[in-house]
Amino acid sequence: MHHPGPSPVDPAASAASAAAAPAPAPVLAFPDPDAGRLAVLLDSAFLLLLATSLSRYLTHHSGNPRIPWVLGLSIALAVVQPLGSWLAHRRLPDPGQRRRPWPLVAVTVLWVVLVLVAPSFSWCAVPLVYTALRTLPTPAAIPLVAALTLLVVVGEVRLPGPLDANLILLPPAVAALATGVFLYMERQAERQRVLITDLVRTRRELAATERREGTLAERERLAMEIHDTLAQGLSSQQMLLQAADRTWDGDPATARGHVRTAAEVAARNLAEARRFVHDLAPAELADGRTLDEALRSLAERESAESGLPVRFHLDGTPVPLPAAAQSALLRIAQGALANVREHAGASAAALTLSFLGDQAVLDIADDGRGFSPSPSPSPSPSPSPSARPSAPPGPSGRGHGLPAMRARLRQLGGTLTVESAPGEGTVVSAAIPLTPDRR
């Protein structure tokens, strides 16, 4: 079906581009803009704890021979931790991927040595726990967190003074709480990444499907337009030129009349081609002409060009119709008259436009040879109302008559009815419902 939209595009090019479009990636990356801020926060917390622990150690252990070692290890940690964090976050990995573990390994080794020398630095492990969970896979991060927690407990036990049970229970509780919250948030983030990935993939697939459907709809629209305008006009020109060729020697005046009529048909077809290329209304509906005026003009022109008497009758009071409905009914009338002219062998035809209050009905009747309509519309194209529906399209590309009419009406919520019998002519009825405000 044709959906109103932008001007026509090249269907072949659109189909080729849609087919050549790369498939969406199975995994989509969404960089985390807050990762750098979190790294700065962790580094700041680590340096603050390191400075606090160093201050406590120097206050409580003045004159201790280990002070140079403690100072050296503290300075090394103060340099290695921010440097490793900066190198790790300089190029963030994709979501779901872990960072390089060597900065964590270096910091952990220095911290372990420092805690063994000075237990006061044990609480610097809090930022290391979170860094370990972010850097290592969960099966490797949990044992490391447990080892860091155990070392914190050992460091607290080694501190001078009376043993406090809280110092033994608090580190495991904090580590367990931090680990549980982190793993829960990681799982939630992973679910969100999966949902976003599926959403983006679905949106891309939907866009590709809409492009393909738009291409097919545009090709169908162009096929119907060409069938109802250019193909019908070329058929009329062929008949007129053949008639001119037959009468050229015996009746030159009549032959020249046929040639002039063929030239007029060619001029109208050229105007129609330019209009449907620019997605404009049919030429007969230009300049504000109404549908009944266009149908009356069509009947007069058909009578003059083909010699087939066609009369037009208006029944009821005309009401304004949408441009799409007027164009569809006019195209249906053009296609049906062309089928009558070429296939029915009729001696007369009639166009009747009726406004029945709740719908507008266009009847195209002829007294030709008729045919036996199928009980239900066949999905394959049928040549014309007055030819056998089962006949396949010929080499000329004809055979889009009834399917094209049904397609046009289906876009507008209308119906097409064909009444015929062998030897009794054919009546094609196109009905379009009117909305309540147009009744």
Salt bridges, closest charged atoms under 4 A:
ASP34 OD1 - ARG37 NH1 2.57
GLU186 OE1 - ARG98 NH2 4.00
GLU190 OE1 - ARG193 NH2 2.64
ASP198 OD1 - ARG201 NH1 2.93
GLU218 OE2 - ARG221 NH2 3.21
GLU225 OE2 - ARG221 NH1 3.99
GLU225 OE1 - ARG331 NH2 3.35
GLU225 OE2 - ARG408 NH1 3.87
ASP228 OD1 - HIS227 ND1 2.82
ASP228 OD2 - ARG408 NH2 2.97
GLU272 OE1 - ARG331 NH2 2.96
ASP279 OD1 - ARG221 NH1 3.47
GLU284 OE2 - ARG301 NH2 3.07
GLU302 OE2 - ARG341 NH1 2.39
GLU305 OE2 - ARG268 NH2 2.06
GLU342 OE2 - ARG341 NH2 3.84
GLU342 OE1 - ARG398 NH1 3.08
